[in-house]
Structure formats: C-alpha cells, structure tokens
C-alpha cells in the first residue's frame, strides 16, 4: 500500500492510521470506488452538455442569412482632400543651415540665445518681447540677467525693479536684483535683497550662501558665520561652504574652529586645487602662532 502524506505537516505514514502520528491531524479516508464512479458520472454529463451545444450551434448556422462574401477594400484616397487646407511648405534653406522655428516667440528665441551664450542676441530678443508687452515681468527680469552677463549691472537694476513691481513674490526676480547689487558692491541693497529672497525661498541653499558671502564682503563676519551654518545645514556635502566658513572664522580670531572648517572642506573636496595651501593653513592655525587673516 502507498503511504499517506499528511497535508498539515508533510509526514508520511501507513494508510491504516486515521491520524498523523506527528501532528495528530485527522486523515480523511478516500473510497477509490466512489471517486471512480463520481468521475464517470461527470464525464457523462459533460458529453451530454457538449453535444447539446453543438446541435444548437449547427441549427443557428443553417437558418442564419448568408452575408455577402464580397470583401470591402478600404479607400486609399481621402474623399475630402480637395477641401482640406494644404500644409505650408518648409522655408527654404539654401545655405544648409538650421532655419528659425516660426512658432517661437521673442522670449523663446531669447531664451535659446541665452542658453547658447549669445547674450547680444538674447538682449535684442528680450527687448523686442518687452516692446510688445511692457508688463512681461519674466522678460524684464531675464533682460536684467542678460545685462549683468554683459557687464552692465547698473543698467539691469531698473528692469529687475519693474519685474518686482509687477510680481514682488517671485523669488527669482528678488534674487537676481540682489546679485546685481552685489556685483556693484552695494552691500546693503544686496543684503536686503537676499534676506527678502530667503524669506520667499527658505530652503534654497544658494540664496543663504550668497547672503553669507555678501555679509562677509560687507565686514559682518558674525552674521556671515550664522548664514554659512544655515547653508551647510541645507547642503552638507558642499565643500565650498566649509571653506568660506573657515575664512570668516579666521577673521573672528577663532583659529580652532577655522581649522575644523578647513578640515571638513578637505574631507569633502580632497583633490581641491588649493588643498595643499589649505593643509598649510590648518597647520599654522593649530600651531597657535598665526594671527587671523585680514583678507580672503
């Protein structure tokens, strides 16, 4: 006799037991004769049902009307083609150069020129956009950006001011103006602008770092250190922030803290171009013989 396998624990044992000797689970006794008889009945019923279905299908097929056997070929021509407007031909390009995309407005062309470092082209396009819509705040701010890139930050400020007047809650406009003021070394204007931009976008580490850098340039090292700390908390993997922090800490005669900041800088940027000089600086700061730097 074939052994029985317990469905509960998988143990094998003699078929004369009514319980599993391992887990004591009950064993259902199966009557092979009854199973065979049940299987025969199911096959008989299935054959009867299948035969009835085939007969019904055949009857329906005989009485159903025959469809026209001619197949329909889809039309290969457009019956309304004569009424449809023809597509405009592509502009000729005899020189083989890329043609200007006709759907791009002045601001789009200006942005494309800016991205390709064609600042003179971008300047003209943004000027055209503003001539069409003097209240285009985005074009005004972007025109200011182009002027800064062209070395004309003084001319850029009025455009930033117009953009901010139209939308004073747009972080980019406020940030761009603060940066232009910093280029002009108008420290108070720049600091005020960066503080406003920071309020509009508190999680932007670039705004916070630029504020700290401007405070450093204005001579307010305590405030600069505080902002550098915020920037580091927002972007802990940026080594440049640690280096700037070290410089301001030196100005405050906090040599030990400055050396620690420089050490963190080298951990983050071990192959920095100034790595050897920074190591020398750390050695001097930790020796106790060096006075704080007077310049960055």
PEPE-V504271 format. One record per residue. N is the residue number from 1. SS is DSSP state (H for helix, E for strand, C for the rest). OMEGA is omega as a letter, one per 20 degrees, with the letter a starting at -180 (* if undefined). NEAR is the number of other C-alpha atoms within 10 Angstrom. Layout:
N&SS&OMEGA&NEAR / N&SS&OMEGA&NEAR
This chain:
1&C&r&6 / 2&C&r&8 / 3&C&r&11 / 4&E&r&16 / 5&E&a&15 / 6&C&r&19 / 7&C&a&12 / 8&C&a&13 / 9&C&r&12 / 10&C&a&12 / 11&C&r&14 / 12&E&r&15 / 13&E&a&16 / 14&C&a&13 / 15&C&r&15 / 16&C&r&10 / 17&C&r&12 / 18&C&r&13 / 19&E&r&15 / 20&C&a&22 / 21&C&a&14 / 22&C&a&13 / 23&C&r&12 / 24&C&r&12 / 25&C&r&14 / 26&E&a&14 / 27&C&r&16 / 28&C&a&8 / 29&C&a&10 / 30&C&r&8 / 31&C&a&8 / 32&H&a&9 / 33&H&r&9 / 34&H&r&9 / 35&H&a&10 / 36&H&a&10 / 37&H&r&10 / 38&H&a&11 / 39&H&r&11 / 40&H&r&11 / 41&H&a&10 / 42&H&r&10 / 43&H&r&10 / 44&H&a&10 / 45&H&a&10 / 46&H&a&11 / 47&H&r&10 / 48&H&a&10 / 49&H&a&10 / 50&H&r&10 / 51&H&r&10 / 52&H&a&10 / 53&H&a&10 / 54&H&r&10 / 55&H&r&11 / 56&H&r&10 / 57&H&r&10 / 58&H&r&10 / 59&H&r&10 / 60&H&a&10 / 61&H&a&11 / 62&H&a&9 / 63&H&a&8 / 64&C&r&8 / 65&C&a&8 / 66&C&r&8 / 67&C&r&6 / 68&C&a&6 / 69&C&a&6 / 70&C&r&6 / 71&C&a&6 / 72&C&r&6 / 73&C&a&6 / 74&C&a&6 / 75&C&r&7 / 76&C&r&6 / 77&C&r&7 / 78&C&a&8 / 79&C&r&8 / 80&C&a&7 / 81&H&a&9 / 82&H&a&8 / 83&H&a&7 / 84&C&r&8 / 85&C&r&7 / 86&C&r&8 / 87&C&r&6 / 88&C&r&6 / 89&C&r&6 / 90&C&r&7 / 91&C&a&10 / 92&C&a&9 / 93&C&a&9 / 94&C&a&6 / 95&C&a&7 / 96&C&r&7 / 97&C&a&8 / 98&C&r&7 / 99&C&r&11 / 100&C&a&9 / 101&C&a&10 / 102&C&a&7 / 103&C&a&8 / 104&C&r&11 / 105&C&a&12 / 106&H&r&19 / 107&H&r&21 / 108&H&r&17 / 109&H&r&20 / 110&H&r&28 / 111&H&r&20 / 112&H&r&16 / 113&H&r&18 / 114&H&a&20 / 115&H&r&11 / 116&C&r&11 / 117&C&r&13 / 118&C&a&14 / 119&H&r&20 / 120&H&r&15 / 121&H&r&18 / 122&H&r&26 / 123&H&a&22 / 124&H&a&15 / 125&H&r&24 / 126&H&r&26 / 127&H&r&19 / 128&H&r&17 / 129&H&a&22 / 130&H&r&18 / 131&H&r&11 / 132&H&a&11 / 133&C&a&12 / 134&C&a&13 / 135&C&r&15 / 136&C&a&17 / 137&H&a&22 / 138&H&r&20 / 139&H&r&26 / 140&H&r&26 / 141&H&r&26 / 142&H&r&25 / 143&H&r&27 / 144&H&r&29 / 145&H&r&26 / 146&H&r&23 / 147&H&r&22 / 148&H&r&20 / 149&H&r&16 / 150&C&r&13 / 151&C&a&13 / 152&C&a&16 / 153&H&r&21 / 154&H&r&14 / 155&H&a&14 / 156&H&a&25 / 157&H&r&21 / 158&H&r&15 / 159&H&r&21 / 160&H&a&28 / 161&H&r&19 / 162&H&r&18 / 163&H&a&25 / 164&H&r&21 / 165&H&r&13 / 166&H&a&15 / 167&C&a&14 / 168&C&a&15 / 169&C&r&15 / 170&C&a&16 / 171&H&a&18 / 172&H&a&19 / 173&H&a&27 / 174&H&r&26 / 175&H&a&24 / 176&H&r&23 / 177&H&r&29 / 178&H&r&30 / 179&H&r&25 / 180&H&r&27 / 181&H&r&21 / 182&H&r&24 / 183&H&r&17 / 184&C&a&14 / 185&C&r&14 / 186&C&a&15 / 187&H&a&21 / 188&H&r&15 / 189&H&a&17 / 190&H&a&26 / 191&H&r&22 / 192&H&a&14 / 193&H&r&24 / 194&H&r&27 / 195&H&r&20 / 196&H&r&19 / 197&H&r&25 / 198&H&r&20 / 199&H&a&14 / 200&H&a&17 / 201&C&a&17 / 202&C&a&14 / 203&C&a&15 / 204&C&a&15 / 205&H&r&22 / 206&H&r&14 / 207&H&a&25 / 208&H&r&26 / 209&H&r&25 / 210&H&r&23 / 211&H&r&29 / 212&H&a&30 / 213&H&r&25 / 214&H&r&26 / 215&H&r&22 / 216&H&a&24 / 217&H&r&17 / 218&C&r&16 / 219&C&a&14 / 220&C&a&16 / 221&H&r&22 / 222&H&r&15 / 223&H&r&17 / 224&H&r&26 / 225&H&r&23 / 226&H&a&13 / 227&H&r&24 / 228&H&r&26 / 229&H&r&19 / 230&H&a&19 / 231&H&r&24 / 232&H&r&19 / 233&H&a&12 / 234&H&a&17 / 235&C&a&16 / 236&C&a&14 / 237&C&a&15 / 238&C&a&15 / 239&H&a&21 / 240&H&r&17 / 241&H&r&25 / 242&H&r&24 / 243&H&r&21 / 244&H&r&22 / 245&H&r&28 / 246&H&a&28 / 247&H&r&25 / 248&H&r&29 / 249&H&r&23 / 250&H&r&23 / 251&H&a&21 / 252&C&r&17 / 253&C&r&16 / 254&C&a&16 / 255&H&a&24 / 256&H&r&17 / 257&H&r&17 / 258&H&r&27 / 259&H&r&24 / 260&H&r&17 / 261&H&r&22 / 262&H&r&26 / 263&H&r&19 / 264&H&r&18 / 265&H&a&24 / 266&H&r&21 / 267&H&a&13 / 268&H&a&16 / 269&C&a&16 / 270&C&a&14 / 271&C&r&10 / 272&C&a&15 / 273&C&a&9 / 274&C&a&11 / 275&H&a&15 / 276&H&r&13 / 277&H&r&11 / 278&H&r&18 / 279&H&r&15 / 280&H&r&10 / 281&H&r&16 / 282&H&r&20 / 283&H&r&14 / 284&H&a&15 / 285&H&a&22 / 286&H&r&15 / 287&H&r&11 / 288&C&a&10 / 289&C&a&9 / 290&C&r&14 / 291&C&a&13 / 292&C&r&17 / 293&C&r&14 / 294&C&r&8 / 295&C&a&9 / 296&C&*&11
